[in-house]
Amino acid sequence: MKKYLVLFVLLILIVPSFAQKQKVWLDSDTGNEMDDLYAIVRLLKDPNVEVVGLSSAHFNNPDLLVFEKWNAYETKGLQTMEDSQRLNEEILEAMGLLRLPHPKGADRQIGRAWGGQEPRDSPAAQAIIALAKSLPEGEKLDILTLGALTNVASALILAPEILPKIRIFALGARYNQETRAWSKNEFNIRNDLNAFDHLLDLDGLEFTIMPLETALPLQYDRDDTYGRLDDSIPIQKILQNRWREQNPQDRTRVMWDLALVQAYLLPQHSETLQVNSPPENKSFTVKIYSKIDKEAFVADFWRVLKE
């Protein structure tokens, strides 16, 4: 009898640790570059977290107004959020995951060109709010952003009460660890500087940033990547075609977005630092990813993709 009682107690202690996984929401400007797709696939295939949503982010930028091409796209009539949404749905369909919530995000920045914090409401912002509010006491939603921070900033402006329920991990900005100097002159941040500033001004927000300098070492070789991908498998064919269509001339590509996802999933192969926030913002400190193990990230990606 005592033996069964001991086994019962052990089951009570062990089962929750297996049943409860960290809930993760991914917000991606998937239509912008090729590395977003690799980051999305890596996160969706991870067995240790529960991906609860994939939302589309815009990548509006001034080039769309004055040039005929953006990457491989014709800029005329390009709707950046809609293109991100299209690719998100293609990925989910190829992986048999269309049941996963995948709401549309905002189609432009919060506020206006001169500043402001007027939110840009969207199905994505509302879904983030609803999910955060539904979490039980003591549980948090981790939100990873691969592009402009519009959707998560809008969610926090519309429902500031969810702040204690979320943690944000973002790719963007530059940070020089030697001079301790920030630069917001970076693509993701420039696409919604108002959103980035709003988040940096929030007291108590758990905010971790992957600066570009930290992600830079994670570079993939084109021919090696083509050789590893099996185009008889739908999702691997999508990954291969994305490089062929978007950046066929590039022998190597920095996998910026994948670096953030891998650093989040593999904390044993990344390092973080608490640093001073930009001096113009209200928060005193913010956490950054300061170092990554490129070799570990690359080996892990291919292992997980092939499982």
C-alpha positions as CSV (number, residue, x, y, z in Angstrom):
1,M,0.0,0.0,0.0
2,K,2.8,2.4,0.9
3,K,4.5,1.6,-2.4
4,Y,1.4,2.7,-4.4
5,L,1.1,5.8,-2.2
6,V,4.7,6.8,-3.0
7,L,4.1,6.2,-6.7
8,F,0.9,8.3,-6.6
9,V,2.8,11.2,-5.0
10,L,5.6,11.0,-7.5
11,L,3.1,11.1,-10.4
12,I,1.5,14.3,-8.9
13,L,4.9,15.9,-8.7
14,I,6.2,14.8,-12.1
15,V,3.2,15.1,-14.4
16,P,2.8,18.9,-14.1
17,S,6.4,19.5,-15.2
18,F,5.6,17.5,-18.4
19,A,2.1,19.0,-19.0
20,Q,2.9,22.6,-18.6
21,K,4.9,24.2,-21.3
22,Q,5.8,27.9,-21.7
23,K,3.2,29.6,-24.0
24,V,4.9,31.6,-26.8
25,W,3.4,34.0,-29.3
26,L,5.4,34.8,-32.5
27,D,4.9,38.1,-34.3
28,S,6.7,38.2,-37.7
29,D,7.2,40.5,-40.7
30,T,7.5,37.3,-42.7
31,G,7.2,38.9,-46.1
32,N,10.2,41.1,-45.6
33,E,13.2,38.7,-45.8
34,M,13.9,35.0,-46.0
35,D,15.2,34.4,-42.4
36,D,11.8,35.0,-40.9
37,L,10.6,31.7,-42.4
38,Y,13.5,29.7,-40.9
39,A,12.8,31.3,-37.5
40,I,9.1,30.5,-37.6
41,V,9.7,26.9,-38.6
42,R,12.3,26.4,-35.9
43,L,9.9,27.7,-33.2
44,L,6.9,25.7,-34.5
45,K,9.0,22.5,-34.4
46,D,10.2,22.9,-30.8
47,P,8.7,20.3,-28.5
48,N,9.5,22.1,-25.3
49,V,7.3,25.2,-25.8
50,E,3.6,25.7,-26.7
51,V,3.3,28.1,-29.6
52,V,-0.1,29.7,-29.1
53,G,-0.2,32.2,-32.0
54,L,1.6,33.5,-35.1
55,S,0.7,37.0,-36.2
56,S,1.7,39.1,-39.2
57,A,3.6,42.3,-38.9
58,H,4.0,45.1,-41.5
59,F,7.3,46.2,-42.9
60,N,6.4,49.6,-44.2
61,N,9.4,51.7,-45.0
62,P,10.2,54.8,-47.1
63,D,11.8,52.8,-49.9
64,L,8.3,51.4,-50.8
65,L,7.3,55.0,-51.9
66,V,10.3,55.8,-54.1
67,F,11.7,52.6,-55.6
68,E,10.1,50.1,-58.0
69,K,11.4,47.0,-56.1
70,W,11.7,45.9,-52.5
71,N,13.8,42.7,-52.4
72,A,12.0,40.5,-55.0
73,Y,8.7,42.4,-54.8
74,E,7.2,45.1,-57.0
75,T,6.5,47.9,-54.6
76,K,3.4,49.1,-56.5
77,G,0.4,47.9,-54.6
78,L,2.5,46.0,-52.1
79,Q,0.6,45.5,-48.8
80,T,3.3,44.4,-46.4
81,M,1.2,43.0,-43.6
82,E,-0.9,41.1,-46.0
83,D,2.1,39.5,-47.6
84,S,3.4,38.5,-44.2
85,Q,0.0,37.0,-43.5
86,R,0.0,35.0,-46.8
87,L,3.4,33.5,-46.0
88,N,2.4,32.7,-42.4
89,E,-0.6,30.7,-43.7
90,E,1.6,28.9,-46.3
91,I,3.9,27.8,-43.6
92,L,1.2,26.6,-41.3
93,E,-0.6,24.7,-44.1
94,A,2.7,23.0,-45.1
95,M,3.2,21.9,-41.5
96,G,-0.4,20.9,-40.9
97,L,-0.8,23.6,-38.3
98,L,-3.6,25.9,-39.8
99,R,-5.5,25.3,-36.5
100,L,-3.0,27.5,-34.8
101,P,-4.3,31.0,-34.3
102,H,-2.8,33.3,-36.9
103,P,-4.5,36.7,-36.8
104,K,-3.6,39.7,-39.0
105,G,-1.6,42.5,-37.4
106,A,-1.6,46.2,-38.0
107,D,-0.9,47.6,-41.4
108,R,1.1,50.6,-40.2
109,Q,2.9,52.1,-37.2
110,I,1.3,53.4,-34.0
111,G,1.0,57.2,-33.8
112,R,2.1,59.3,-36.7
113,A,5.4,60.1,-38.5
114,W,6.2,62.9,-35.9
115,G,5.5,60.6,-32.9
116,G,2.5,59.7,-30.7
117,Q,1.2,56.7,-29.0
118,E,-2.2,56.2,-30.6
119,P,-2.6,52.4,-30.9
120,R,-3.1,50.6,-34.1
121,D,-5.8,48.1,-33.3
122,S,-5.9,44.7,-35.1
123,P,-7.0,41.1,-34.7
124,A,-3.5,40.3,-33.5
125,A,-3.5,42.9,-30.8
126,Q,-6.9,41.8,-29.6
127,A,-5.8,38.1,-29.6
128,I,-2.7,38.9,-27.5
129,I,-4.8,40.9,-25.0
130,A,-7.4,38.1,-24.7
131,L,-4.7,35.4,-24.3
132,A,-2.8,37.4,-21.7
133,K,-6.0,38.0,-19.7
134,S,-6.9,34.3,-19.8
135,L,-3.6,33.2,-18.2
136,P,-3.9,31.9,-14.6
137,E,-2.1,33.7,-11.8
138,G,1.6,33.4,-12.0
139,E,1.8,32.4,-15.7
140,K,3.2,34.6,-18.4
141,L,3.0,34.8,-22.1
142,D,6.3,35.2,-24.0
143,I,6.0,37.3,-27.1
144,L,8.8,37.1,-29.7
145,T,8.8,39.9,-32.3
146,L,10.8,39.6,-35.5
147,G,9.8,43.0,-37.0
148,A,8.2,46.3,-36.1
149,L,6.8,46.2,-32.5
150,T,3.4,47.7,-33.6
151,N,1.2,44.8,-32.6
152,V,2.5,44.2,-29.1
153,A,2.8,47.9,-28.3
154,S,-0.7,48.4,-29.5
155,A,-1.9,45.6,-27.2
156,L,-0.2,47.2,-24.2
157,I,-1.7,50.6,-25.0
158,L,-5.2,49.2,-25.5
159,A,-5.0,47.0,-22.3
160,P,-2.2,48.2,-20.1
161,E,-3.3,45.8,-17.4
162,I,-1.7,42.9,-19.3
163,L,1.8,44.3,-18.7
164,P,2.5,41.9,-15.7
165,K,1.4,39.0,-17.8
166,I,3.8,39.2,-20.7
167,R,7.5,39.1,-21.5
168,I,8.8,40.5,-24.8
169,F,11.8,39.3,-26.8
170,A,12.6,41.5,-29.8
171,L,15.0,41.6,-32.6
172,G,16.1,45.2,-33.3
173,A,18.3,48.2,-32.7
174,R,22.0,48.3,-32.3
175,Y,24.1,48.2,-29.1
176,N,27.8,48.7,-28.8
177,Q,29.0,46.7,-25.8
178,E,32.3,48.5,-25.6
179,T,31.0,52.1,-25.7
180,R,27.6,51.2,-24.2
181,A,25.9,53.2,-26.9
182,W,22.5,52.6,-28.4
183,S,21.4,53.3,-32.0
184,K,17.8,53.1,-33.1
185,N,18.9,53.5,-36.7
186,E,17.9,50.0,-37.6
187,F,15.2,48.6,-40.0
188,N,12.8,47.0,-37.5
189,I,12.9,50.0,-35.1
190,R,12.6,52.6,-37.9
191,N,9.5,50.8,-39.1
192,D,7.8,51.8,-35.8
193,L,10.1,53.9,-33.6
194,N,7.0,55.1,-31.7
195,A,6.3,51.5,-30.6
196,F,9.9,50.8,-29.5
197,D,10.0,54.1,-27.5
198,H,6.6,53.3,-25.9
199,L,7.9,49.9,-24.7
200,L,11.1,51.4,-23.4
201,D,9.1,53.9,-21.4
202,L,7.0,51.3,-19.6
203,D,7.9,50.7,-16.0
204,G,8.1,47.1,-15.0
205,L,8.0,45.6,-18.5
206,E,10.2,42.4,-19.0
207,F,11.9,43.3,-22.2
208,T,14.8,41.5,-23.8
209,I,16.4,42.8,-27.0
210,M,18.6,41.0,-29.6
211,P,20.7,43.8,-31.1
212,L,22.0,43.3,-34.6
213,E,25.6,43.0,-33.5
214,T,24.7,40.0,-31.4
215,A,22.8,38.2,-34.2
216,L,25.5,39.0,-36.9
217,P,27.6,35.8,-36.4
218,L,24.7,33.5,-37.4
219,Q,25.4,33.3,-41.1
220,Y,24.2,30.5,-43.4
221,D,26.0,29.4,-46.6
222,R,23.7,29.2,-49.6
223,D,25.0,26.0,-51.2
224,D,25.3,24.3,-47.8
225,T,21.7,25.2,-47.0
226,Y,20.4,24.1,-50.4
227,G,22.2,20.8,-49.9
228,R,20.7,20.1,-46.5
229,L,17.1,20.9,-47.5
230,D,14.9,18.2,-49.0
231,D,12.5,19.7,-51.5
232,S,10.3,16.5,-51.3
233,I,9.2,17.7,-47.9
234,P,6.8,20.7,-48.3
235,I,8.1,22.9,-45.5
236,Q,11.7,22.3,-46.5
237,K,10.8,23.1,-50.1
238,I,9.3,26.4,-48.9
239,L,12.5,27.3,-47.1
240,Q,14.7,26.5,-50.1
241,N,12.4,28.4,-52.5
242,R,12.4,31.4,-50.3
243,W,16.2,31.8,-50.6
244,R,16.1,31.1,-54.4
245,E,13.3,33.7,-54.9
246,Q,14.4,36.4,-52.6
247,N,18.2,36.3,-52.4
248,P,19.6,34.0,-55.1
249,Q,22.7,36.2,-55.6
250,D,23.7,36.0,-51.9
251,R,26.2,33.3,-51.1
252,T,25.7,33.8,-47.4
253,R,22.8,35.4,-45.4
254,V,22.7,36.6,-41.8
255,M,19.8,34.7,-40.1
256,W,18.8,37.6,-37.9
257,D,15.4,36.4,-36.9
258,L,16.5,32.8,-36.4
259,A,19.2,34.1,-34.0
260,L,16.5,35.6,-31.7
261,V,14.4,32.4,-31.7
262,Q,17.4,30.2,-31.1
263,A,18.7,32.4,-28.3
264,Y,15.3,32.2,-26.7
265,L,15.0,28.5,-27.0
266,L,18.6,27.7,-26.2
267,P,19.5,29.9,-23.2
268,Q,22.4,27.5,-22.4
269,H,24.0,28.7,-25.7
270,S,23.4,32.4,-25.4
271,E,24.3,35.1,-22.9
272,T,22.4,38.2,-21.6
273,L,23.3,41.4,-20.0
274,Q,21.4,44.1,-18.1
275,V,22.3,47.4,-19.7
276,N,21.3,51.0,-19.4
277,S,18.3,51.9,-21.6
278,P,18.7,54.7,-24.2
279,P,19.1,57.9,-22.3
280,E,16.0,59.5,-23.9
281,N,13.7,56.7,-22.5
282,K,12.1,56.4,-19.1
283,S,13.2,52.9,-18.1
284,F,16.6,52.8,-16.4
285,T,17.7,49.4,-17.7
286,V,16.8,46.7,-20.2
287,K,18.1,43.2,-20.9
288,I,20.0,42.4,-24.2
289,Y,21.3,39.2,-25.7
290,S,25.0,39.8,-25.6
291,K,26.5,36.7,-27.1
292,I,25.4,33.6,-29.1
293,D,27.0,30.3,-29.9
294,K,26.8,30.1,-33.7
295,E,27.9,26.5,-34.0
296,A,25.4,25.3,-31.4
297,F,22.6,27.2,-33.1
298,V,23.4,25.8,-36.5
299,A,23.7,22.2,-35.3
300,D,20.4,22.5,-33.4
301,F,18.5,24.0,-36.3
302,W,19.3,21.2,-38.7
303,R,18.8,18.5,-36.1
304,V,15.3,19.8,-35.2
305,L,14.3,20.4,-38.8
306,K,15.0,16.8,-39.7
307,E,13.1,15.3,-36.7
